[in-house]
Amino acid sequence: MREKSSQVFIFEPFVLDLGQKLLTLDNDPVKMPARTFEVLAFLVENNNRVVSRDEVMSAVWGDVYVEEANLSVHISNLRKVFNGEKSGAVSIETFPKKGYRIYGNFKREDPTSASNDYTPATSPDSAAGSDPLGVRPGKTPITLKFIIAGAFVAVIVTIAGLGYSRFLTAGVPVLKMSRVRGTEKSISMAISPDGQYIAHEISDSGKRSLNLTHLASGGNVVLLANQPEVILDVTFSKDGSQIYYTIREGSAGVLYKVPFLGGEPRKVIEGIDGAVSFSPDESEFVFVRKQGQESILAAADSNGNNVRRIAAKTAPDYFSSFEIAWSPDGKLIAAAAGTARTERKTQLVGVDPATGAVSLISEKKFTGVDGLQWLPDGSGLVMGGFESTSAKTHLWLVPFPSGEPRQITSDPDNYGGISLTADGKTILAGQFKQDSGVWVDRGDGSPPTPVTLEKHHEFRFISWTPDDKILFGSSAAPDRDIWVMNADGTGIKPLTARMRNNIMPVGSGDGRYVVFSSNRAASGAYNIWRMGRDGTDPLQLTHGDGEIQPVITPDGRWVFYTSGAPETPANERRIWKVSIDGGDPDQVVSEPSQWPDVSTDGNWLAFAHKPAGHPKAKIAVMLIGGGDVRILDVTPDNPIHWLPSGKDISFVKTSENVSNLWAAPVDGGQTRQLTQFVTHQILNHDWADDGRLFCSRSMTVRDAFLITNFR
């Protein structure tokens, strides 16, 4: 931790007093969290020098482990202070993969020295004795200013209340957020150009509808009722007279439009994969279309005709289907472009709509982007983005044509799917968070009980081991890591750390190994790895462009897995196997397949199979030694597993946003329901040898917020 210093730094119009832990702007106090002040103090003490992230974190947090994302939040807080009207005083530069540097005209003063007027009692003017506090005529001493400032801060804190946690600074806008009533079940949404209405899809008890809600009165009009498919995106026309929406029909998306306040929907264009964005004169709209290995950025006339190709990326590179925005001057299309290799990062690019030339808008890399909109004056973009697989999705302001992106939100919730009013003053953003935990059903007729509801992990893939432990992936650190705990929820500890993303762990039956998927290799692709049960001695088993979903045979000799990165379409995945000691892999299933699982006797392989011409996968079973593939008339929602008896395969079925497990007999008999959950969705499950069922379950809590005063 930093030692307390008595130094004062003056960089007009700011004064930083390290001894009193106070920053003032034009003699008014600047309120900020204590950690943010400590970060500022360390940077200023090392001004004009690039300091690494580790240096800053060591100085501010000492030996306490915190996520690196915490430091990013505090840097963002500081930029909110110094990017205001007085921005010429100081700047904070980011050096990718290195650290930060603060730059400004800092004047350092020592309040203990008599060579300056910081302590007026020792100055010549104060010696005149005209005032017991040593106040010069017409001038308030800096010490007194700090006393007054401290009292002012106390008053502000009292007024605001202890529960007030938003960042507050003098001269910096205070973010204002208001919840939109009736959006707890809303998914896709957009705000009208005049800011008076929102169009949003509501999913309630398995029924979906497109609604138009008047924000001031709460009045609601159902534009479309009983929709069979999820609405992928909603957009208002620029004059607010039409509402465009995209739905999935078969394997492709279709764009429709419906008049404001209702009417007959009209199909505009087929073969799009997400959002659309209109040119300034609304004569064209831009969209992304996936064709084979290509991700094509294309435009069409407003009526859906005359489709033209603007630019394309070939796998593993891609354009995001939802993050596209045509600039107000019509000269650039902003898009999120990513790659499935190396760091698997996404960046904002600009595409010339006439030539297709692609250029970077910002060098900052995100793990993912959720929503993208231009400010109406073209001075920047608002976007949702997250910096690692376990980081929260926050709103960002990206200056254009250049500048450091600034984080708008910083609370513990996620924000994305943004929409912006025509004047650029109000953001509509969806807020969402996951409520997850691990539950056990002992199969004795008693209700399932929680093993753990520990909120920081965001449980997803779980796996039971023969020594009665649970392996799982966790988001408690900046990257996803593998953790282990006892079957009763005690003894939680990590097995991997700071080695990129490590997911989908399974344990060998002999207790020797944990096999998992990780992108820690130099290529950045997900591969199958093996490590000891204590996390030591990692060994890379596969070396392809993407391998996930491992499972180990009961004898511990073979690892079956799915070839294909997490973002690979289901019809391009195949099942392979590799020795537990590595070597050349062998393809097991030549048809589209994923989620392998081996029966307890080691003879049978079950997997999700997508037959040609079928829109959804079915459960398939085959002898591992070879033979015909048996297709069961069952469509699984999630990973499948053999029951300990070896006669049934468990799968997830979700209805009305609630998941339950069902059993499908391998002989093709009638399926039966195994669990009776009435809330949450099942993310993953596994069986213990004695018949206990372990489930990771999650529920997404949603809301929509109107956000103003963000710049």
N, C-alpha and C positions, 0 to 999 in steps of 0.2 A: 504494500500500500504506500501511497505517496506521503512524505512527511510534510507537515504544515509549514508553509513559507509565509513570510511577512511582506514579500515584495508586491509592488504595485506596477502595473503596466498601463500606460496611457496610449491609446491609438484612437485619436479623436474621430467621432464623438463618444467613444467607449472608454471606460476606465475599469480595469480588472484588478481587484484587491484580493490577493490570495489569502492574506491573513484573516480577513473577515468573510471570505468566500462569497464575494459579491461582485456582480457585473452591473455597471450602470450605463445607460444610454442617455446622453444629454442630461445627466444628473438624476435620471429616473432609474429605479432598479429594474433589472431584467430577471424575471422569474424563470427558473429552469430546475429540472430534477438534479439532485445532488451528484449523481454519477455523470450527468452531462457536464456539470461544472468541472468535475475532476478531469474529464477528458480534455475540456478546453484548457484548463490550467497546464496539463502536461504538454499539449501541443504548443501553447504560447511559450512555455519555458524552453522549448526546443524549436523555436520559430526559425523558419527558413531552412530547416533540416527535414529530410524524409525520414519518418519514424515508422517502423514496421508495426503491423497489427499486434504482433506478440508483445512488442515493447509497450504499447499503449495498454493492452489488457493486463500485463504484469504490473504496470505502475498503478492502475486504477483498481483492479480487483485482487491483486496479489495472487495467492495460491488458490483462490476460490474458482472452481470451474464454472464457466459460463459459456453460452453459445456465442460464436463470433457475430451472429446476427444482432446480438445486443449492442455491440459496438457500432454497427451500421445505423441502428436506431438513434444513438446519441450523436453520431456525426450528422445525421439528417436533421436532428433537433438544432444543432449549431448552425447548419446552413439556413434554417428558417430564420434565425436571428440575423445573420450577416447578409442575406440576400434581399433584404428590404430596401427601403428608400436610402438608407445609409450604407449601401453595399460597397462603396469604394474604400472603406476602412480596412477590410480584411477579406481574404478568400481562403478556402480550404480545398486543396487539390487532392485527388485520388490517383494513386499510382497502382494500376492493376497488378496484383500478385506481390506487391511490395508494401504499400502502406499509405500514409497520408503526410501532407506538409501544409502547415498554416503559413500564410504569407501576409505581411502587413508592415506598416511603419510603426513599430513598437518602440516606445520610450520607457525604459525601465527606471523606476525610482525605488529607493529604500526608505521606508518611513522612519527607520531608526537613525537615519543620517541627518545632520544639521545643515547639510549643503543644499537642501531643497525646502520648499514651503509646505511639504506634506503635513508636518506637525507645526501648526501655527504658533503654539506656545513658545517655541524657540526662535521664531522669526523676529526680525527687527521691528516690524509693525506691531506685533503683539506685545513687545516689551513696553510700549507706550502705556499700557495698563488701562486703556479706555474701555476694555471689556474683559470680565474675568475668564471668558472662554477664548480670549485672544482673537476675536473677530475683527477683521479689518473693515473699515468703513466701506460699505457698498459691496462687500464680498463675503460669501459664506465659506468658511474653511472646509477643506475636503473631509476632515474627520467629522465635523458636524453634519456634513451632507450624508455621510454614511450612517450616522446615528438616526437622522431623519428618514433616510432610505430604509433602514432596518425597521423602524416603526411603521413605515408605509407598507412594507412587505407583510408585517404581522397583521395589519388591518385587512389587507387583501386576502390573506390566508383565512382569517376569521370569517370574512364575508363569504368567501368561496365555499368554506366547509371542508372537512377532512376528506369527503368523498370525491371532491373535484380533482380529477387526475389529468385533465388535458393540458397540453403544453401551452403556457401563457407567457407572452413576452410583450414588452413595450415596443411599439412600432412594428410588430409582426402580427399578421391577421390571426385571429383565434378561430380555429376550425369549428364550424357549427354543423351539427348533425341532428336530424329529426326523423324518427321512425315513421314509416308509412303504415297506417293501420290496415289490417286485412291482408297482409302479404306473407303471413307465416307459411303458406303453402304455395307461394309463387316461385316459379323457376325462371323461364325466360321473360324479360321485361324491357320496356323502353319508355322514355318520357317524351311527351309531345313537345314540339318546338317552342310553344309558348309556356311550357312548364305547368299547365293546368291539369293535365291528364297523364295517366300511365296506362299502357297496354301490357298485360301480363298473363302468362299461362298459369292457371291454378290446377294443381293435381290434388284431388281429394277423393279418397276411397277408391282409387283406381280409375276415376273418371277425370278427364282433362278438358279444360275449357279455356277459350281466349276471352279475357274480360277487359273492359275499358272502365277505369275508375276515375271519378273527378276528385282531385286531391283535397280541395277545400271542403266539400260537402260529404265526401265518402260515397256519393251515388255511384251505382255500378250498372253497367250494361253488358250482358253476355253476348259477345259477337259470334262465337262459335261454341256449341255445346257438344259434349260427348265425343271428343276427338279420340280416335283410336291410337294415334301415335304421338310421341313427344314432339312439341314444337321446339325446333333447334334454335331459332333466333327470331326476334321481333324488331322491326324498324318502322318508324314513321316516315312518310314522304316529307319533303322540306316545307311544304305548305300545310302539313298536318291533315290533309283531306283523305289520305289513304294509309292503311296499315299493312305492311308487308310482313309475311311470316314464312319460315321454311320448315317443312316437315319431312320426315323420312318415309318414303314409299318404296318398299322393297329394299334394294341395295343402294339407292341413290336418293338425294334430297330434291325436293320440288319446291319452287317459290310460288307463293300465292299472294294476292292482295285482296283486301276487303275494305269497303268504304268506312270512313269514320262514322261512328254511331250505328254501324251495322249495314248489312246488305248481302248480296250474293257474292261469295268468293269467286275470284277468277284466277285460273292458272296462268303464270307468267312464263316460267321456264323450268325445264327439267335438267337433272344432271349437275346440281351444285351440292356442295358439301357443308355449307354453314351459312355465314352472314353475307349480306350485300351492303354496298356503300355507293351512294349516288354522286355523280359529278355535280359541280356547282349549279349548272343550268338544268340538271335532272334529265338530260337527254340520254344518259347512259348510266349503267351501274356496273360495278366491278364485283367479282366473286372468284372463288377458288374451286377448281374441278380436278378431281383425281382420276387419272387414266393410266392404268398399269403402274409403271414405276415413276411416272411423272406427276408432279404437283403443279398445275397450270393456273396462273393468274390470268383471268380473262375478263372481257367486258362485253356487254350487250346493250342494244337499244332499250329504252325504258319499257317497251312492250315485249322484250325478250327475244327479238329478232337480231340478225346480223351479229352473231357472236364472233369476236375476234380475240386471237391469242396475243397477250401482251408480253408475258415472260413465263419461264418455267424452271423448275428445279427437279433434278433426278435423284431418286433415293440413293443414299440415305438422307440427302438434303430435301427440304420441303418448305412450302409456304403454309402457315396456319390457316385453317379453313374459316376461322371466326374473327381473327384480328386483322382487319383491313379497313382503311379509311382514306377517302379521296380528299385531298387538301382543298381549302376554301378558294385558292386561286386556280385550281384545276391542273396545276403543273406537276403534281406528285401524288402517288398513291403510297401511303404508309402501310407497311405490312410487317408481320412477325415472321421471321425466317429462322429455321432451326436445322439441326443436323442430328441424326441418330447415332453418330459416332463421336469419338474423342470426348469432349466435355459435355456433350449433349446439351448445349446451351442455345438459347434463343436470343436474337437481337432484332432491334427495329431497323428496317431498311426502307428506303424510298425507291419507288419504281416509276420511271418516266412513262406515262400512259401512251406517249406517241412512239417512243423508240424501244421501250422495254429495258432500258439501261437501269441497273441496280446499284445503289450506293448506300452506305451506312448513314443512318440518322443519328445513332448513338453507339458508342463503343461498349457501353455497359451490357453485360451478358446476364440474362435471366435463365433460370431453369424452365420457367413456363410463363406464359402471358395469358391474361383473362380479361379481354375487353380493350378496345382501342378507339379513341375519338380525338379529332382535331379541335383545338380552340378556334373560335370563329375568326379571330384576327390572324390566324396562322402562326402565332408566336410560339406554339408548342403543342404537345399532345398530352392527353390524360389516358392512363392505362392502368390495368390491374396486372400485377406481376409478383412472382415469388423467386427468391434467390437460391434456394436449395430445395430438395425434395421434401424436407421436413419443415421448411420455413413457412410462415403464414403468407397468404396472398394479401398484399397491400396495394393501395392506390398510389400512383406515382405521377409527377408532373415532369415531362421531358421537354426542355427548352428546344426551340428550333430557330435558326439552323444549327446552333451549337450550345453546349452547356451541360453541366452535370445534372442528371436526373435527381429530383428531390422527392423523398417519400412524403406522402400526404397523410396517410393514416399510420398509426403505430401501436394501436391497442391489441389485445390478444386475439381478436377475431379476424376472420378472413373477409375480404371485400373483392368483388369482381363483377363481371358481366355489366359493365358500365354503359350509361347513356347520358347525353349532355343536351341541355336546352340550347336554343338558337343563339341566345346572348352569351353563352359560355359561363354563366354565373352559378348554375346548379348542376350537380352530378347526381344521377340516380344510380345507386350501386346496390347489389345484392350482398347481404351479410350472411355468412354461414359458418358453422362450427360443427365439429364432430364430437359426439358423445359415445365413447367406445369402451369396451371391457371384455373380459373373458368369463364365460359361464360354463358350468358343468352340470350335466344331467346324468345322475347315477343309475338311471334305468330301473329304480326300485319303486317307481310310482310317486316319489316325492317331487315337488316342483324344482326346476333348475335353480341353482343358486350362483351368485357371482363368485368367481375365484379372485378376481381383482378388477377394480374400476379405476385404476391409477391413470389419471387424466393426461399425463404428459406423453404417453407412449403412442397413442393412436393405433391400437392393435389392428393388424391386418392378417397376414399369413401366420398361422400357428401350427405347431407340430408336436405331438406327444412322443416321448421317448420311453423305452422299456424300463429305465431306472426311475420312472414316474416323475419326469420333469417336462416342462413346456418350453419349447423354443419358439421365439417370435421375433418379428421385425419391429423396430421401435423408431419413433421420431423424436426421442428425447434430446438428441444432439443435432447439429446442423445437417448431417447426412443421416440416411437410414442405416441403422446398425442392428446386429443380431444380439439378442439378449436371451437369458435363460432364467427360469424360476421353478421352484417346486410346484407340484400339482395343486397345492393348497394356496398358492399365491405368495408364499414367503421366499426369502433368499433370492430376490431379484438382483441380477448383475449382468453387465455387458460382456460379450465375448469378442466384439470387434469395436474399433474406434479409429476415427480419422483416416479411414481407408476408402473414401468415396462411399458409394451406396452398396449395402450388403442386404440381400432380401431372400425370402423363401427358404429358410433353413429346415433341414430334416436331419435326424440322427440315425446312425447305423444301429442295427439290432444288437451288435456285439459291444456297443458302448464306446467304440474307439473314435469315431469320427462324427463331424457335422459337415454336411454337404450343403452348399448354398449357391446363389447366383450373385455375382458382383461385377461392377464396372471398374474395378481398381487397376486393371491392366493398362499398359501405356496406350493402347488403342482406344480406350474408353468404352468399348463394347461390353455388354453383359456376357459373362462366361460362367461356366460351372467350376466351382472351387471346392476344395476339401481342406479341413483343418481339424486339429485335435479337439477333443471335447472341452478343453480348457481354453480354446482359441489360439493355440500355438501351432507352429509348423504348417502354414498355409501352402497349398499346392494347387496350381491351376490345372484343371483336367481337360478343358476344351479351349479352343482358340479361334472360334468362328466369329461371325459378325453379330451374333446375339444368341444366347442360350439361357433359358429360364425354366422354372417349374420342375426342379429335380425331385426324384424319388428313388430310394435305395431298395434293392431286392432284399428279402429277409435274410439271405445268407451273407449279405454285406459285400458281394463281389461286383455288382453292377449298379450303375446309376442310369436310370431312364430320365430323359429330359425333353423339353420342347425346343426345337431350333427356331429361333425368331426372337427379335428384341421385343421389349414390352409394347412398343407402338406398332409392331408388325401386324397387318390384318390377319384375321383368323384363317382365311383361305390360303394364306401363304406359309402357315406354320406346319411343321412335320415333327414326328417323334423319333428320337435317336437314342442310342445307348453308348456308354463308355465305361471302361473298367474303373473301379474305385481307385486304382493306382495310376490312371491316365493311359494314354496311348491313342491309337486311331479309333475314332468313333464309327459306329455302324448305324445306318438308317433302319428303323424298325417298321415304320408305317409310311408308305409312299403317298397316301392320300392326305388331304388337309386334316390335321389332327393336333390336339393339345391336351394338357392336363392329364398326363399318364398317372396311373396308380397300379401297384402290383398286389395281387391277392396274398393273403397270409401264408398260403402254402407255396408261393413263389411260382405257380404254374400259369397264372392268367394275368393278362394286362387289360385294364379298362382305360378308356380315354374318351374325350369329346371329339366326335367326328362330324365333319360337315360334308355330307354327300353332295355330289354335283347336282345343281339345280334346286337345292333346298336352301331357303333363306336363313335357317337356323341349324345349329349343331344338334346331333343326337348322341346318346351314350352308345359306345361300341365296346365289344369284348372279343378278345382273341387269345389263343394259346401262345405263350411266349416262344415256344419251339417252332411255331409256324402253324398255319391253318387258316380256315375261312374266318372272316370278320363277321361277327353277329351284331346286327344293329337293333337296339331296343327303341321302341317308339316313345322315347322320353327326351324332352328338351331341358337340359340342365341350365340353371342360371349362374352357377359358380363351380369351383373345383369339386370333383367327385372323389369318393373314397369307398373302398371295400369295407363292409362291416366285418367284424372279427369272425363271424360264421363262414364267410366266404361264399355265401349264397345270395347276398344282396349288395347293391351299390347305393350309397346314399348320395343325394343331390339336393340342391336348394331350389325352392319354388317361392317366388315373391308375388304377393297379391295385396293390392291396396297399401303398398309401401311397407308391408310386414313380411318378413321371411320366415319360412319353416323348412325343416328337413323332411324329406320323403325317402322311402326305400323302393328301389326297383329290382325285383327278382331277376337274376341272370337268365332264368328259364323263360322269361317273357311274361310272367304272371302279372296280376294286378298290383299297381303301386299302392303304397300305404303311407299315411302321414305319421312321422315319428315324434315331432315336437308340437307344442300348442302355444307358441309365443304369440302375443297380441301387440307387441311393439317391437321396434328396431328391425334392422336388416342384418342378415348373417353375411359376414365378410369371408369367413373361412371356418373349417371345422376339421376335427380329427377324432379317431376312436382309440381308446386304450384297449389293451388285450382283454381286460375283464368286463368290457362292454360300456364303460363310462364314455360319455360324449362330451367333448370340449368344443365350444363355439366362441369365435370372436364376433361380437355383435356391435353394430354402430347405428346411430340415428343422427341425421343431419338436421340441425336446428337452423331455420331460415328466417330472414327478415329483409326488408328493403329500407334503405335510408336515403333521404335527401341531404346532400352535403353542399354547403356554401362557404364562402369566405376562405377558400382553399388557396388563394394566390393574391 
